[in-house]
Amino acid sequence: MNPTYLLARDHLQRAAVILQGSDQRSRQIRHIIERTIGLMDDRTAEEPATPANVYDMAAYRRAARGGNSF
């Protein structure tokens, strides 16, 4: 995982812990932070296994033989 991503996630988790107040505004902000962390985790799960600048040579050969774009 990207170190910047991990640092940002850590800061958000710390902020959520700090906002343990029982008032409505603290609960709302804590909920937003916790949801943001969840969305970040969802996004990480969707990332491709290979970097975008790496070619799949088998797919390239198939496309070259069939004339299809990849």
C-alpha positions in Angstrom: 0.0 0.0 0.0 1.0 3.6 -0.7 2.8 5.1 2.4 0.8 8.3 2.0 -2.4 6.4 2.0 -1.4 4.6 5.2 -0.4 7.8 6.9 -3.7 9.5 5.9 -5.7 6.5 7.2 -3.8 6.6 10.4 -4.5 10.3 10.9 -8.2 9.7 10.3 -8.3 6.9 12.8 -6.6 9.1 15.4 -9.1 11.9 14.7 -12.0 9.5 15.2 -10.6 8.5 18.5 -10.2 12.1 19.6 -13.9 12.8 18.7 -15.3 10.6 21.4 -17.6 13.3 22.7 -21.3 12.6 23.2 -22.5 15.8 21.6 -24.3 15.7 18.2 -21.6 17.5 16.3 -18.8 15.2 17.5 -20.8 12.1 16.6 -21.6 13.4 13.1 -17.9 14.3 12.5 -16.8 10.9 13.9 -19.3 9.1 11.6 -18.0 11.0 8.6 -14.4 10.1 9.4 -15.3 6.4 10.0 -17.2 6.3 6.7 -14.3 7.9 4.9 -11.9 5.2 6.3 -14.3 2.6 5.1 -14.4 4.1 1.6 -10.7 4.2 1.5 -10.6 0.5 2.4 -13.1 -0.3 -0.3 -11.1 1.6 -2.9 -7.9 -0.3 -1.9 -9.7 -3.6 -2.4 -10.6 -2.6 -6.0 -7.0 -1.7 -7.1 -5.6 -3.9 -9.9 -3.1 -6.5 -9.0 -0.6 -5.2 -11.5 0.5 -1.5 -11.9 -1.1 0.4 -14.8 2.2 0.7 -16.6 2.8 -3.1 -16.9 1.6 -4.8 -20.0 0.0 -8.2 -20.1 2.0 -9.7 -22.9 -0.5 -12.6 -23.4 -3.3 -10.1 -23.9 -1.2 -8.1 -26.3 -0.4 -11.1 -28.4 -4.1 -12.1 -28.5 -5.1 -8.6 -29.5 -2.3 -8.5 -32.2 -3.4 -11.8 -33.7 -7.1 -11.0 -33.7 -6.8 -7.4 -34.6 -8.7 -6.4 -31.5 -7.7 -3.5 -29.2 -6.9 -4.3 -25.6 
